[in-house]
């Protein structure tokens, strides 16, 4: 049992959910995509995550205090979303706790959403997975596989932990120019999720509102950039 992280559900999840992790990372593509999905799919607050390594803040929504790290759910999909960056010191224990919780709720699979730094401007999404079967599945859905590299931070740790307990998992990485908020990269992730899981999320509003979203997310991006400086600098960070 990991003592530094607690996951509390306030709503029962449907059987064998698909868990999507969209936490702050490169380009905030995972966080932006997760937030947009929660809104457009009209998902309900289902729980929250607590840790002494998270900033001691309460988020206000119409005057009501909320936990900064929340779980949303609808049908058989649960989304992990955080309004605050995840400190490197929390990554290991948080990943272990998420996988422990996923086992308890008998998750069908875990999907992580991340950014892949690239100077190239054309949109692209790559996939990596924990098993050959998951790789074959991604290929069958026309997702290009990232053949070589390193995935650090939460996406990488979750893949390793899922593999240890045989929870199917894969990571979708959207090509993004850097650490600045990238709604267009997030839109590419959602397009792939639409195809993989039958969602019908229109990403056009996300693209049209890109500048406003970039401005709104800039402070979170600044905090995330500071934490990234604590990562192991000699490794290429693909998240």
DRENKE-822175 format. One line per 10 residues: number of its first residue (from 1); their letters; for each residue x, y, z of C-alpha. Coordinates in steps of 0.1 Angstrom, whole numbers. Example, Ala and Ser with C-alpha at 12.3 -4.5 7.8 and 13.67 -1.06 7.14 Angstrom:
2
1> AS> 123 -45 78  137 -11 71 $
This chain:
239
1> XXXXXXXXXX> 0 0 0  14 34 -10  9 57 19  19 90 2  -10 88 -23  -48 83 -17  -74 78 -43  -110 85 -32  -141 77 -53  -173 95 -47 $
11> XXXXXXXXXX> -191 78 -75  -190 41 -84  -173 33 -118  -189 10 -143  -174 -24 -146  -140 -28 -163  -134 9 -172  -109 23 -196  -87 47 -177  -72 76 -195 $
21> XXXXXXXXXX> -44 96 -179  -41 132 -190  -17 148 -166  5 179 -173  36 173 -195  53 185 -226  30 209 -245  3 201 -219  -13 181 -247  -25 153 -224 $
31> XXXXXXXXXX> -40 178 -199  -57 199 -226  -71 167 -243  -83 153 -210  -100 186 -200  -117 189 -234  -129 153 -233  -144 158 -198  -163 189 -211  -175 175 -244 $
41> XXXXXXXXXX> -185 141 -231  -202 157 -201  -184 135 -177  -192 136 -140  -168 141 -111  -161 106 -97  -133 111 -73  -100 128 -64  -64 121 -57  -45 134 -26 $
51> XXXXXXXXXX> -9 135 -17  15 156 5  36 161 -27  7 180 -45  5 218 -40  -18 226 -10  -44 245 -31  -82 243 -36  -96 250 -71  -127 271 -72 $
61> XXXXXXXXXX> -156 264 -95  -185 288 -91  -174 294 -55  -171 257 -47  -137 243 -36  -125 213 -55  -94 191 -53  -68 200 -80  -63 164 -91  -97 149 -100 $
71> XXXXXXXXXX> -112 118 -116  -141 121 -140  -162 93 -154  -190 84 -178  -201 51 -191  -170 29 -190  -144 57 -193  -125 73 -164  -102 103 -170  -75 114 -146 $
81> XXXXXXXXXX> -69 152 -148  -49 176 -127  -49 214 -126  -14 213 -110  19 199 -122  30 165 -108  64 168 -90  90 142 -99  91 131 -63  55 120 -66 $
91> XXXXXXXXXX> 57 101 -100  68 67 -87  43 64 -58  15 79 -79  20 55 -107  20 25 -83  -12 38 -67  -30 43 -100  -21 8 -111  -32 -6 -78 $
101> XXXXXXXXXX> -65 12 -80  -69 1 -117  -65 -35 -106  -91 -31 -79  -117 -17 -104  -107 -43 -129  -97 -18 -156  -98 -30 -192  -68 -9 -201  -49 22 -192 $
111> XXXXXXXXXX> -42 49 -218  -16 76 -212  -16 109 -233  17 127 -238  37 151 -259  66 142 -282  89 172 -286  97 177 -323  107 207 -345  85 193 -373 $
121> XXXXXXXXXX> 53 213 -378  30 186 -393  6 169 -368  14 133 -360  5 109 -332  27 79 -323  19 49 -301  39 26 -277  25 -2 -256  32 -28 -230 $
131> XXXXXXXXXX> 26 -59 -252  30 -71 -287  -8 -76 -288  -14 -39 -280  12 -29 -306  -7 -50 -332  -40 -34 -321  -26 1 -325  -12 -8 -359  -46 -22 -369 $
141> XXXXXXXXXX> -60 12 -361  -35 30 -383  -14 44 -353  22 47 -362  45 30 -337  74 49 -321  103 24 -326  131 39 -305  135 65 -277  128 71 -240 $
151> XXXXXXXXXX> 95 79 -223  102 95 -189  79 107 -161  44 95 -155  37 80 -189  68 59 -188  64 48 -152  27 38 -158  37 17 -188  63 -2 -167 $
161> XXXXXXXXXX> 39 -7 -138  10 -18 -160  33 -44 -176  43 -58 -142  7 -66 -133  -5 -75 -168  -28 -45 -173  -30 -37 -210  -17 -2 -216  -5 21 -243 $
171> XXXXXXXXXX> 7 56 -247  -3 81 -274  23 107 -281  14 138 -301  42 156 -319  45 191 -303  70 219 -308  79 223 -271  67 231 -236  43 259 -245 $
181> XXXXXXXXXX> 6 249 -244  -4 231 -276  -41 227 -282  -35 216 -318  -15 186 -305  -42 178 -280  -67 178 -309  -46 152 -327  -47 130 -296  -85 133 -295 $
191> XXXXXXXXXX> -89 124 -332  -70 91 -325  -91 84 -294  -122 90 -315  -111 64 -339  -99 39 -312  -129 41 -289  -158 53 -309  -160 88 -293  -176 115 -314 $
201> XXXXXXXXXX> -157 146 -301  -156 175 -325  -121 190 -322  -128 220 -343  -137 242 -313  -104 232 -297  -85 244 -327  -106 276 -331  -100 285 -295  -64 276 -295 $
211> XXXXXXXXXX> -51 311 -286  -75 315 -257  -66 280 -244  -29 287 -247  -33 319 -226  -54 301 -200  -29 272 -196  3 293 -197  7 295 -159  4 257 -156 $
221> XXXXXXXXXX> 29 254 -184  53 276 -165  50 255 -134  54 223 -154  86 237 -171  101 244 -137  95 208 -126  109 194 -158  142 210 -149  144 186 -121 $
231> XXXXXXXXX> 143 156 -144  174 137 -155  187 161 -182  208 136 -201  177 116 -211  155 127 -240  121 134 -224  93 122 -247  63 133 -226 $
